[in-house]
C-alpha cells in the first residue's frame, strides 16, 4: 500500500466492507498495514475494537452533513 492510496479522499466507488454502502471511514491497521473501509454506521460499531489497532483512522463522515453551495443567477 502506498501513502498516496491511504491519504486519498474516499469516493462513491469505495464501499463499506460490512454492508456495501458508500464508505466514509478508512482504517489502516498497524500490525498488517491492511486497510478496511466502512460506512459511518459500521465505523461507529467497530470503533472501540479497531481504534487501538489502527495506525490511521481517516474519518470523512462530516461530508454526510455538508450542504452543497447554491448558485443564484440574477
NORMOKA-V702992 format. One line per field, one symbol per residue. ss: DSSP state (A for helix, B for strand, O for the rest). phi: phi as a letter, one per 20 degrees, with the letter a starting at -180 (. if undefined). psi: psi as a letter, one per 30 degrees, with the letter a starting at -180 (. if undefined). A space follows every 10 residues. Layout:
ss: ???
phi: ???
psi: ???
This chain:
ss: OOAAAAAOOO OOOOBOOOOO OBOOBBBBBO OOOOBBBBOA AAAAAAAAAA AAABBBBBBO AAAAOOOOOO OOOO
phi: .dffffefff cfeedgfecn fgeccdcdff femfccccfg gffffdgfee gfeeebcddd ffffdfdffd ddef
psi: kleeefflkk affkkkfeff lkkfkkkkke efglkkklle efeeffeeef effkfkjjjg ffffgkkkkk kjk.
